[in-house]
């Protein structure tokens, strides 16, 4: 019996995902990936100088480095990348299901960040750093129209990509609904909202909370807005503009801390 087209497409997507690799670069990002037991490491390209700085991590990882001339760096990364003489080819991390992450045990009430079409890897990397600092369970983004796991994202995340779950889902509104079904209060950040975020969580800080951040400019999509339990804003000192999405995420995470 011939397989339906949707079954074939799904199988092809799984095979493509399994074959996908990422080149991480920069001493910090490469070191953290080498020391991460969850990482599947494929190829390490380094200059002699970079190897001297990474030797302890290389030894622990048990990977054989490829030494190259700094004037002819052999890794297939963008020529403008600040690689500091080190690049590591890896498989993307598998953090498991949204349910496992959202319901996992933790010392503090759970916090999760959802990103609605935030495509700049530098913004996502910075959000991952803030999520790690403030103890968030994960950063969730959509598979399309979001920043994939890349070297630029990892470098901006400054190691957080190795420790902070970054999960990409097919449908953001469905993920929001799943979190609501698991008891999460889902708050959408909207500069036009009437309620400040701290007022919205007053008396509710013991509940798990998910924060939904929209892309700069368009903000949250209509479906995302409709699915939120409530729209909230960051209180500002005056009417002089808005924060970058990564800065807004950091302020929001601080505001809803348990």
ZABA-273083 format. One line per 5 residues: number of its first residue (from 0); for each residue y, x, z of C-alpha. Coordinates in steps of 0.05 Angstrom, whole numbers, plus 5000, padded with zeros to 4 digits. Example, Ala and Ser with C-alpha at 12.3 -4.5 7.8 and 13.67 -1.06 7.14 Angstrom:
2
0> 4910/5246/5156 | 4979/5273/5143
This chain:
258
0> 5000/5000/5000 | 5068/5027/4980 | 5115/5042/5038 | 5180/5002/5041 | 5243/5040/5021
5> 5271/5035/5091 | 5209/5068/5121 | 5213/5124/5069 | 5287/5134/5084 | 5274/5137/5159
10> 5218/5189/5150 | 5263/5230/5105 | 5318/5228/5156 | 5271/5252/5211 | 5247/5310/5168
15> 5319/5329/5150 | 5338/5328/5224 | 5278/5371/5242 | 5298/5422/5188 | 5371/5424/5209
20> 5397/5488/5241 | 5463/5509/5270 | 5497/5577/5270 | 5532/5591/5337 | 5581/5648/5340
25> 5624/5686/5390 | 5599/5726/5450 | 5606/5669/5500 | 5572/5615/5459 | 5516/5662/5436
30> 5503/5688/5507 | 5498/5618/5536 | 5450/5596/5480 | 5407/5658/5490 | 5401/5641/5565
35> 5387/5567/5553 | 5311/5555/5557 | 5321/5489/5521 | 5346/5524/5458 | 5300/5539/5400
40> 5328/5605/5374 | 5313/5628/5303 | 5356/5687/5283 | 5405/5733/5319 | 5455/5774/5278
45> 5497/5823/5318 | 5538/5886/5310 | 5518/5946/5352 | 5579/5936/5396 | 5563/5862/5408
50> 5490/5878/5423 | 5512/5925/5478 | 5550/5867/5510 | 5493/5817/5501 | 5434/5863/5516
55> 5414/5829/5581 | 5414/5760/5549 | 5377/5785/5487 | 5323/5816/5532 | 5315/5751/5571
60> 5311/5710/5507 | 5259/5757/5478 | 5289/5753/5408 | 5292/5812/5359 | 5364/5822/5338
65> 5386/5840/5267 | 5438/5896/5272 | 5491/5893/5218 | 5554/5930/5197 | 5617/5896/5225
70> 5649/5903/5157 | 5593/5863/5124 | 5573/5812/5175 | 5508/5782/5151 | 5508/5713/5183
75> 5525/5654/5136 | 5586/5630/5174 | 5657/5617/5151 | 5695/5681/5137 | 5751/5659/5183
80> 5706/5648/5243 | 5722/5692/5303 | 5650/5713/5313 | 5662/5776/5356 | 5603/5809/5322
85> 5551/5758/5345 | 5519/5697/5311 | 5456/5659/5330 | 5418/5609/5288 | 5388/5553/5330
90> 5359/5483/5326 | 5404/5427/5354 | 5389/5409/5426 | 5348/5347/5440 | 5373/5313/5504
95> 5327/5253/5500 | 5345/5179/5500 | 5410/5147/5523 | 5371/5107/5574 | 5339/5169/5605
100> 5407/5203/5611 | 5445/5142/5636 | 5394/5124/5690 | 5378/5195/5712 | 5386/5212/5785
105> 5449/5246/5808 | 5489/5259/5872 | 5550/5220/5848 | 5561/5153/5812 | 5547/5164/5738
110> 5603/5176/5688 | 5594/5177/5612 | 5644/5189/5556 | 5637/5154/5489 | 5676/5178/5429
115> 5696/5129/5374 | 5704/5169/5309 | 5730/5233/5341 | 5716/5282/5285 | 5753/5346/5305
120> 5702/5396/5333 | 5755/5429/5375 | 5772/5363/5410 | 5698/5348/5422 | 5686/5418/5448
125> 5744/5411/5497 | 5718/5342/5518 | 5649/5372/5532 | 5682/5424/5577 | 5719/5370/5616
130> 5656/5327/5620 | 5619/5385/5651 | 5675/5401/5700 | 5680/5329/5724 | 5605/5317/5727
135> 5595/5268/5670 | 5524/5251/5650 | 5537/5258/5575 | 5585/5253/5517 | 5563/5201/5466
140> 5587/5198/5394 | 5566/5162/5330 | 5523/5198/5279 | 5572/5186/5223 | 5647/5199/5230
145> 5639/5246/5289 | 5637/5321/5300 | 5567/5349/5291 | 5539/5406/5334 | 5571/5466/5301
150> 5592/5537/5317 | 5665/5517/5321 | 5648/5461/5370 | 5605/5507/5412 | 5658/5561/5415
155> 5711/5512/5439 | 5662/5482/5489 | 5657/5552/5519 | 5584/5545/5540 | 5587/5471/5559
160> 5547/5451/5497 | 5486/5485/5528 | 5491/5446/5592 | 5528/5381/5577 | 5488/5329/5538
165> 5521/5313/5471 | 5484/5253/5441 | 5498/5221/5374 | 5478/5148/5365 | 5474/5104/5304
170> 5518/5048/5331 | 5570/5058/5385 | 5578/4985/5403 | 5503/4979/5413 | 5504/5040/5459
175> 5561/5008/5498 | 5521/4944/5506 | 5460/4983/5529 | 5502/5017/5582 | 5529/4950/5605
180> 5458/4924/5611 | 5443/4984/5655 | 5501/4966/5701 | 5556/5009/5673 | 5629/4986/5673
185> 5653/5003/5603 | 5728/5018/5599 | 5764/5030/5534 | 5826/5075/5534 | 5883/5040/5499
190> 5956/5059/5504 | 5977/4986/5496 | 5933/4960/5553 | 5967/4925/5611 | 5924/4955/5666
195> 5926/5027/5689 | 5858/5061/5695 | 5864/5075/5770 | 5880/5002/5784 | 5821/4981/5741
200> 5770/5022/5781 | 5799/5006/5850 | 5740/4986/5893 | 5691/5000/5837 | 5684/5075/5840
205> 5613/5069/5867 | 5592/5037/5801 | 5570/5076/5740 | 5629/5080/5691 | 5632/5094/5617
210> 5698/5114/5584 | 5709/5099/5510 | 5759/5144/5474 | 5785/5130/5404 | 5807/5178/5351
215> 5880/5199/5352 | 5921/5153/5308 | 5874/5094/5295 | 5847/5091/5366 | 5789/5046/5382
220> 5757/5004/5327 | 5761/4929/5336 | 5686/4923/5351 | 5692/4977/5405 | 5752/4942/5436
225> 5715/4875/5438 | 5653/4906/5470 | 5690/4940/5527 | 5690/4905/5595 | 5764/4921/5599
230> 5819/4960/5563 | 5858/5008/5606 | 5914/5058/5598 | 5935/5124/5629 | 5999/5113/5668
235> 6054/5158/5641 | 6122/5178/5668 | 6159/5152/5607 | 6153/5125/5536 | 6150/5192/5501
240> 6084/5192/5464 | 6011/5201/5480 | 5962/5255/5500 | 5914/5291/5454 | 5845/5257/5459
245> 5814/5316/5495 | 5870/5318/5546 | 5866/5243/5555 | 5791/5249/5567 | 5802/5300/5622
250> 5855/5258/5657 | 5811/5195/5651 | 5750/5230/5680 | 5792/5255/5738 | 5820/5185/5749
255> 5752/5152/5755 | 5717/5206/5796 | 5673/5179/5852
